[in-house]
Amino acid sequence: MSSVTPDTPRPDDKPRWRDVLKVYTEPASLRMLSLGFSAGLPFLLVFGTLSFWLREAGVDRSTIGHMSWVGIAFGFKWAWAPLVDRLPIPVLTRLLGRRRSWLILAQSAIMLALCIMAFTDPKQALAPVVWCAIALAFASATQDIALDAFRIESGDSQHQAALSATYMAGYRLAMIWAGAGALWIAAASETPNAELYQYAAWRTAYLVMALSMLPGMLTVLFSNEPVPRPLAPARNAAEWLQSALIEPFAEFFKRHRWHAALILALIASYRISDVVMGIMANPFYVDMGYTKGEVATVTKVYGVIMTLVGAFVGGALALRWGVLRILMLGAVLSAGSNLLFAWLGSRGHDVHALMAVISADNFSSGIATAAFVAYLSSLTNVRYSATQYALFSSMMVLLPKFLAGFSGDFVNAFGYTQFFIGTACLGVPVLLLIACASRIKTGPDAH
């Protein structure tokens, strides 16, 4: 039952590079660029930029830390993915279709939450900001569920890597806009020679961020709904739960049998080197004496650009040589780039060295992520795309995030050099899992 995966093309079947790169100009790829921007915009506005605003407003660090728990919504979005996958929305679904109706509903909720947040001064009333952050996280997670299904159903397996790459490009551009862009807008809106905290400046910044959801909403409205699959009507609640919640997971295990454990282990561990290391990246920069401006310029702007380059390269390579080969390449590069941080620790305050390491690390991350998203997409059955992909994308962060919680303890005990070397070693088992996974079929028709 083991066989070489069908996504690895024979040498005489390789498309020309001109045809490979042309895929990025296709309408489906351009749509993913815009929709990726809508998906990436809320993330930093909850977890990054908001913490800056709250701290400037005098909110204590403990409260800011507790607010980060709203991110749990992204780890458990699989729980309501069956609703997004099957439940019609009155009026909207009839007008737009199942995928686009959920996308518009989620995007509208994101825009509304950002507007309410903009008109609430956390220095005067923190509770409304907290509730808006919770609503924003759940709406953003819902958008992710619907968008993943929309992307998977918008192209065949040959084009998933390219769609993933353009989606990532939009996502990363949104992170620049929601991170550095929001701070620039707030700074430009401040009154000179006034007090440090100016609520009006943050209100302007968040209103601009809310309006930035419009391109994604227009893209949804002017896109075609993917060809709908017929759904058997449920006669009662138990039958609906069976078809909406149980069948998507049962189908995956039935299709892969004992291989399912191997595949899930790979999903749960593939990004472990990056995620565990990333938690200690900012403390490392501070301890090495880098200024906020240096870190912002190199990591938030230049580093994101290198991730985009890596994503496009990863998407093109996967289209030419197959997803699993580039999945292996991404795993090697991601783990190996962590060793560069150990080298950076020996350089002291060296901005040029920081730029070189960030370039290599983010380029590697872009390649790995593009290949990994394409791999996850290949695992889904189109009948249950939203539910199954939500399960996979949730699983890929739970174990790494859990281990990352202990990263500070490790650094305190052994230092940064041993920590970075240790995170690189975490990637070794991933290589073995990919080697094993490459020998089994992963498509929806696998038996």
N, C-alpha and C positions, 0 to 999 in steps of 0.2 A: 504494500500500500504506500510505501515511500516512493517518491519520484521527484525528479527535478521540477522546481516550480515553473509554471508555464509563462511567468512574466519575464524570463530570461531569453532574449531573442538570440537566434542563431546568427553567426557572423554575416551570412549573406542576406539577412533580413534587416540589417541595421539601416535606419533612415539617415539621410544626409543631414549634415549639421544645419544647413539652411532651412530644411523642413522642420528640424527639431526646434530651432529658435522661433520659427514662424508661429508656433502654437501660442506664444505669449501675446500675439496681436489678435487672436480670435476673440469674438464677442464674449464667450463664456469666461475666458481668462480675465478680460477687462472688467466684467461684472464682479468677479471674485476680488479684484483689487479694491473696488469701491466698498463691497460688503465686508471685506477684511478690515477696512478702516473703521466701519461701524462697530465691528466686534472688538477691536483693540482700544477704542476710545474710552469706554467706561472703566477699564481695568485700573489704570493709574489714577483716575479721578476718585477711586475708592481707596486704593492701597498706597499710592505715592503722593500725589499732589495734595490730596485731602489732609494727610498727616502734616505736611508743611503748613497748610492753612491753620489747622487746629493748634499746632504748637505756637505759631505766631499769635494766635488769639488767646494764648495763655492756658490752653488745656493741658493738664499734666500728662506726662509720658505714659503712666500706667493706664490711663483711660484710652489714650491713643492705641496702645498695644492691645487692649481688650477689644477695641473696635475692629481690629484685623480679623477677628473671628468670623466676620461676615463672609469671609472667603470660603467658609465651609460649604456654602451654596454650590460652589464650582466642583467640589469633591463628591457631592451627592446629587448632581443634576440627573443622574440616571434614574433617580426615584420617580421623577415626574416626566421623564422623557417619553414613556408610553402615552401620556396624555397628549403631548405635542405631536407624537407620531400618528395618533388615530382620532383624537377628539376634534370635531369641527367647531369652529367659532360661529355663533349665530351671525348671519348676514355677511360677515367678512369672508368666510370660507366659500360661500356661494359666489361672491364677487371676484375673489382673488385666487381661490384654490387653497389647498391644505397648507402647503409650505409658506407661500407668500402671506397668507393671513396671519399665521403665527409670527412671522418676521415683522410685519407691520405693527402688530399688537405689542411685541417686545420692544421694538424701537420707539414706539410712542411712549411706553412706560419709562424707558430710559430718559427720553427728552423731558418728560414731566418731572421725574425725580430730580434731574439736574436743575431744572428751573426752580422748583421748590427749595432745593438746597441753596441756590444762588440768592434767594430772597430771605434766607434765614441766617442770622448772625450767630455763630456758635458761641461767641463770647457772652451773648445775652440768653440764648436758649439752645442748649446742646441736644436735647432729646429729639427735636424734629430732624436735626442733621443725622442722628443715629438711625432713625427710622427710614430716612431717605437713602442712607447708605445701604441698609438692608434691602430695601426695595430695588435699589440700583443693582445690587449684586444678583438678586434673583431674576430680575429682568434681563440682565446681561447673560446669565447662565442659560436662560430660556432662549435668548437670541442665538447663543452658540449651538444649542440642540437643533433648532430649526435650520440654522445656516449650514451645519454639517450635513444634514439630510439633503438640503437644497443643492449643496456642492456635489455630493456623491451621486445624486440623481441627475445632475446636469452634464455629466460626461462619462465616457466608458473608462475602463481600467487603464487604457493606454494614456489617457489625458489627466488622470488624477494627480500625478506628480506636478504637472504644470499648473493645474488649478490650485493645488496646495501652495505652490511657490508664489503665485500672484496673491493668493489669500494672505499668506505670511507677509508679503510686501506691504499690502494695505494695513495689516495689523501693526507692523513695526512703525510705519509712517504715523499711524494714529498715536502710538506710544510716544513718539517724538513730540507730536502736537499737544497731547494731553500732559506731557511731562514738562519739557523745556518750553513749549509754546504757551502753556497756561501761566507759567511763572513769568515769562516775558510780558504777556498781556497784563498780568497783575502789577508788575513793576512799572510798566508804561502808563498805567491808569492811576498811579499814586500821585497825590499832591505833594510837590516839593516842600521840604522843610517842615512837614507835618509829623505827627507821631508815627512810630514804627508800624503799628497795626492799623490798617485802613480797610474796613469792611467793604466799602464801596468798590475798591480795586478788585477784591476777590469776587464780588457780585458780577462785575463786568466779565471777568475771566470765565466764570462758570456759565454765564449766559451765552458767551461765545461758544463754549464747549457744547452746550445744548443745541445751538443752531448748527453745529458741525455734524449732527446726526442727519441732517436733511439730505445730503448726497446719497447716503445709503438707503434712505426711505424712498427717494425718487428712483433709485436703481431697482428696488423691489417692485415699485408700481409699474415701471416700464419694461420689466423682464417678463419672459414667458414662464408660466408654471410648468415644472417638469411633468412629463406624462404621468398622470395619476395611475396608481395600481388599484384594482378593485378590492374593496374590503367586504368580507362576508358580514351581513348584519347580525348583531348579537341579540338573542332573544331575552336575555336577562343579565343582571349585573355580574353574576358568577361567570357566565360565558364571555362577557366583555373583558373581565379581568384575566381570564384564561388566554384570550387571544391578544390582549394588549400588553400584559405584563409577563406572563409565564412563557408563552410561545417564543418570543424573541430570544430569551436566554436558553430555553430548551433546544431551540433550533441550532444555536451555536454549538452546544455540547454534543448534540446528535450528529451534526455535520463533521466535527473534528474528533469526537470520541476521546481517546486518551491523549491525543495531540493537543487538546484544548488546554490542558495543564501547562504544557510547554509554551504555548502561545501566550497564555495569560501571564506566565512568569516573565517572558520577554517584555510584554507590555508594561508590567509593573516595575521593571528594573532598567529599561533602556535609557532613561534620562537621569539615572541615579547620580552619576558623576557630576553632571552640570548642576542639578538642583541642590545637592548637599554642599558643593563648593560655593554656589552662588549666595547662600545665606551669609557667609563670612566675608564676601568680597568687599562690601562697603566698610565694615570694621577694619579690614586689612588696609584699605586705602587711607583711612584716617590714621591708623597707627604708623603708616609709612610716611606720613606728613604731606600727603597730597591735599590741595585746597579744594573747596567746593567747586570753584570754577574749572579747575583742571579735571576733576572727576566728571562734572556735568558735560564738558566739551568732549572729552575722550570717550566716555562710556555711554552717555545718553544720546549723543548725536552721531559722532564718528563711529562708535561701536555698533549702533543700530544700522547704519549704512552698510557696514561690513556684514552684518547678519543678512541684510537684504541681498547682497551680492552672493553670499553663500547659499541662500535659498534658491535663487535663480540658477546657480551652477548645479546645485543638488537636483533641482527639478529637471534640468536638461540632461544631466548624466543618468538619472533614473530612467528617463524616456529612452535613452540610447542603449544603456547597458542593463537595465532591469532594476527594480526597486531593492531587492535583497542585497545585491552587490554594493549599492550605495548606502544601504542601511549598515552594512559592515564597515564601509569606509567612514561613515559618520561616527560610528561608535569608537573606532580607533582614534580618529582625530579629536573627538570630544574628551576622551580620557587622557590622551597624550597632551592636549593643550593645558590641562591642569598642572602638568609638570613645569610649564613655563612660568606659572605663578610662583612656584618654589624658587625658580631662578630669579624672578623679579624681586623676591624678598631679599636677595643678596645684593641688589643694586642700590638700595637706599632710595632717595627721592630723585627719580630719573623719569621725566615725562616722556622722553623718546622711547625708553624701554617699556613704559606703560602702554604707549600707543601701539608698539609692536606686539605686545602680549594680547592686548584687547583685540587687535586686528585678527590674530591667529585664532583666538578663542571664539569670537563671534562669527567669524567665517566658518569655523568648524561646526558651531551650533546651528548655523543656517542650513548647512548641508544635511546634518543629522535630522533636523526637524522636518525639512521638506520630504526626506525619504521616509521618516517615521509616520507622518500624517498620511502619505500615500499608502504605506503598509497597512495602517489601521483601516483606511478606506477599503482596501482590497479584502479585508476580513468580513466586512458587513454583507448581509443579504439585503438586497434592495427592498424586500418586503418589510424589513424591520430596521431600516438604515438609521433613523433618529435614535431609537432605543439602544441598539447595539453599539453605535459609535459613541453615544453618551457614556455607556458603561466602560468602553475602552479608554476614552479620554479622561474619565474620572480615575480609573485604576492607575494610569501612568503617573499620577502625582501623589497618591496617598502614601505609598511606602517611602519614596524619596523625601516627602515633606516631614514624615514621622522621624526618619533618621536625621534630617537636617536640624531638628530641634535639639539634638545633642552636639551639634558642631561647635558651639561655643565652649562646652565642657572639654571637648577634645583639644581645642586650641589652647585653652588655659593649662591643660596638663602636659601637652607635648610640643606646642608651638606651631607656627604657621607652616614651616617647611614640611614637617611630618604630616600635617593635616592635608596639604595639597598632594603630597605623594600618596597618602592613604586614599583620597578621593579618586585619584587616577587608578589605583589598584581595584577600586570598586567596579571599574569598567571591564575587568578581565572576565568575570563570569558572563557578562552580557555577550561577549564575543563567542563564547561557547554556545550560548542559547541561540544566537543568530545562525551559527554553523549547523545546529540541529534543525532549526526552523526552515532552513533553505532546502531541506530534503523532504519537506511535506508540502502538500497543496494547501493554499490558504484562501482560495477564491470561494465564492458562494456555492460552487458546484462540486466542491471537494467532498469525498466520501470517506 
